[in-house]
């Protein structure tokens, strides 16, 4: 099993979102069955240099796609994403969505013929992953309201990429109610650890 973690936590180890993801990862590793070999790959996006699709960089990409050259090294991250069996994303709630580094990564791996395809009936997914788990924290309470566009964005991408299951594990309202922050985080960590324990049973 190939597990891919996309870490979009800009604040590093101090990030509350990363602490939430760590709770999941600890439980996942502790309950890993001996008969299921797996690889874990972590992309720390804040330390990487994904470029926006503009100018010459965009034109070069388009030329490669037109030539059918989808094995070019430039597309290695897209193939990695498409071939992962399970995808984990950790990213805080920023400006009603996710940090720009996450969006830049997605922009670079969204490729016709690798992560999705298109025919006369429309888009169809080409990714092998059975699930995307999204870990996030929000300072205020947004729930499923219209201002929450982070989880919605990733869930829509799952549909585009052909990933059938999406789940968001979130701690929210910790800045709005600081006196409750510890309890809110503890509840979310409990959910994350339970997800880690159940991870191998899906």
Secondary structure per residue as TSV (DSSP state, phi and psi in degrees):
chain	resnum	aa	ss	phi	psi
A	1	X	-	360.0	133.3
A	2	X	E	-105.3	115.2
A	3	X	E	-107.6	127.2
A	4	X	E	-116.7	121.0
A	5	X	E	-103.9	122.3
A	6	X	E	-104.2	104.6
A	7	X	E	-96.7	106.4
A	8	X	-	-107.6	27.3
A	9	X	-	-85.7	103.9
A	10	X	T	-66.5	-31.9
A	11	X	T	-83.7	5.3
A	12	X	G	67.5	-139.9
A	13	X	G	-64.1	-22.5
A	14	X	G	-79.7	-11.3
A	15	X	-	-64.5	130.7
A	16	X	H	-64.1	-34.7
A	17	X	H	-63.8	-41.3
A	18	X	H	-68.0	-34.6
A	19	X	H	-62.3	-38.1
A	20	X	H	-64.4	-45.3
A	21	X	H	-63.4	-36.9
A	22	X	H	-63.0	-37.5
A	23	X	H	-58.9	-41.4
A	24	X	H	-64.7	-48.8
A	25	X	H	-62.2	-39.6
A	26	X	H	-61.6	-44.2
A	27	X	H	-69.6	-38.6
A	28	X	H	-59.8	-46.9
A	29	X	H	-68.8	-37.9
A	30	X	H	-66.4	-27.4
A	31	X	T	-108.0	13.8
A	32	X	-	-66.9	122.0
A	33	X	-	-68.3	146.5
A	34	X	T	-67.0	-24.8
A	35	X	T	-90.4	7.3
A	36	X	S	-122.1	91.3
A	37	X	-	-67.6	144.6
A	38	X	-	-148.4	157.5
A	39	X	E	-117.8	143.3
A	40	X	E	-120.8	121.9
A	41	X	E	-120.2	130.5
A	42	X	E	-118.9	126.2
A	43	X	E	-105.3	112.8
A	44	X	E	-91.2	92.9
A	45	X	G	-61.8	-29.9
A	46	X	G	-65.3	-20.8
A	47	X	G	-100.2	3.7
A	48	X	S	-110.2	170.7
A	49	X	-	-125.3	65.4
A	50	X	-	-79.5	130.6
A	51	X	-	-99.7	150.9
A	52	X	-	-71.7	153.6
A	53	X	S	-82.8	87.7
A	54	X	-	-137.9	158.0
A	55	X	H	50.8	-135.3
A	56	X	H	-62.5	-35.8
A	57	X	H	-61.0	-42.0
A	58	X	H	-68.3	-43.8
A	59	X	H	-63.1	-38.8
A	60	X	H	-63.7	-40.3
A	61	X	H	-62.7	-46.0
A	62	X	H	-62.0	-38.0
A	63	X	H	-64.9	-42.4
A	64	X	H	-61.5	-41.6
A	65	X	H	-66.9	-41.1
A	66	X	H	-64.6	-33.0
A	67	X	T	-79.6	-7.9
A	68	X	T	74.7	19.7
A	69	X	-	-90.4	71.7
A	70	X	T	-88.3	2.2
A	71	X	T	-95.7	3.9
A	72	X	S	-60.6	142.5
A	73	X	G	-54.3	-26.1
A	74	X	G	-59.9	-25.0
A	75	X	G	-99.8	13.5
A	76	X	H	-59.5	-40.4
A	77	X	H	-68.5	-32.7
A	78	X	H	-66.3	-42.7
A	79	X	H	-64.4	-39.8
A	80	X	H	-60.6	-44.6
A	81	X	H	-63.9	-46.3
A	82	X	H	-64.5	-29.8
A	83	X	H	-93.9	-6.0
A	84	X	-	-68.7	143.9
A	85	X	S	-85.4	-32.6
A	86	X	E	-140.4	139.8
A	87	X	E	-121.5	130.4
A	88	X	E	-115.0	137.8
A	89	X	E	-131.0	128.3
A	90	X	E	-120.4	117.2
A	91	X	-	-157.0	132.9
A	92	X	-	-73.7	165.9
A	93	X	-	-83.2	109.3
A	94	X	B	-125.5	127.8
A	95	X	T	50.4	45.2
A	96	X	T	72.7	3.3
A	97	X	B	-144.1	-128.9
A	98	X	-	-123.4	161.2
A	99	X	-	-58.2	154.2
A	100	X	H	-58.9	-32.0
A	101	X	H	-62.4	-31.9
A	102	X	H	-70.0	-42.3
A	103	X	H	-66.2	-37.4
A	104	X	H	-64.5	-41.2
A	105	X	H	-59.8	-48.4
A	106	X	H	-63.4	-39.4
A	107	X	H	-59.5	-35.2
A	108	X	H	-82.4	-19.4
A	109	X	H	-104.9	-3.9
A	110	X	-	-83.6	96.2
A	111	X	-	-134.0	125.2
A	112	X	B	-61.1	123.9
A	113	X	T	97.5	-4.9
A	114	X	T	-125.9	-61.9
A	115	X	T	-98.2	-19.3
A	116	X	E	-152.4	164.6
A	117	X	E	-131.1	175.7
A	118	X	E	-148.9	134.4
A	119	X	E	-139.0	-166.8
A	120	X	T	-65.3	-17.2
A	121	X	T	-90.9	-7.1
A	122	X	E	117.5	-159.4
A	123	X	E	-78.5	148.2
A	124	X	E	-144.4	146.8
A	125	X	E	-80.3	150.8
A	126	X	-	-125.4	8.9
A	127	X	-	-85.8	148.9
A	128	X	-	-88.5	-15.5
A	129	X	-	-60.7	140.1
A	130	X	S	-92.0	-15.1
A	131	X	E	-159.3	147.6
A	132	X	E	-120.8	126.6
A	133	X	E	-106.4	127.4
A	134	X	E	-116.4	124.1
A	135	X	E	-108.5	128.8
A	136	X	E	-152.5	160.2
A	137	X	E	-132.0	145.7
A	138	X	E	-132.9	134.7
A	139	X	S	-67.0	-36.9
A	140	X	S	-108.1	-178.7
A	141	X	-	-101.1	116.9
A	142	X	-	-116.3	-28.4
A	143	X	T	54.4	-133.4
A	144	X	T	-101.3	20.9
A	145	X	S	-69.4	170.6
A	146	X	T	-66.3	-20.8
A	147	X	T	-78.6	-13.3
A	148	X	-	-87.3	107.9
A	149	X	-	-119.5	3.0
A	150	X	H	-77.3	-59.2
A	151	X	H	-64.4	-38.5
A	152	X	H	-60.6	-42.7
A	153	X	H	-61.3	-48.4
A	154	X	H	-68.4	-36.4
A	155	X	H	-65.5	-39.2
A	156	X	H	-64.4	-38.3
A	157	X	H	-64.1	-36.5
A	158	X	H	-58.6	-41.6
A	159	X	H	-63.0	-42.3
A	160	X	H	-65.0	-39.7
A	161	X	H	-86.8	-5.8
A	162	X	T	82.0	26.4
A	163	X	-	-94.7	111.8
A	164	X	-	-73.6	-21.3
A	165	X	E	-126.3	132.0
A	166	X	E	-131.0	136.3
A	167	X	E	-140.4	135.4
A	168	X	E	-112.1	127.0
A	169	X	E	-111.4	116.9
A	170	X	E	-134.0	142.5
A	171	X	E	-114.5	120.3
A	172	X	E	-135.0	156.5
A	173	X	-	88.9	10.8
A	174	X	T	-73.0	-28.0
A	175	X	T	-85.9	-31.0
A	176	X	T	-69.2	-32.1
A	177	X	T	-134.0	76.0
A	178	X	G	-56.1	-31.1
A	179	X	G	-68.7	-17.5
A	180	X	G	-105.6	1.3
A	181	X	H	-57.8	-44.1
A	182	X	H	-61.9	-44.3
A	183	X	H	-67.0	-38.8
A	184	X	H	-63.0	-44.8
A	185	X	H	-67.1	-39.2
A	186	X	H	-61.9	-40.8
A	187	X	H	-64.7	-42.7
A	188	X	H	-67.3	-38.2
A	189	X	H	-64.0	-36.7
A	190	X	H	-62.5	-42.9
A	191	X	H	-64.4	-40.6
A	192	X	H	-64.7	-42.4
A	193	X	H	-66.5	-39.0
A	194	X	H	-63.4	-39.1
A	195	X	H	-64.3	-37.8
A	196	X	H	-64.4	-38.5
A	197	X	H	-66.2	-38.3
A	198	X	H	-86.0	-7.2
A	199	X	G	-53.4	-40.0
A	200	X	G	-83.2	-5.3
A	201	X	G	-95.3	-7.4
A	202	X	-	-77.3	360.0
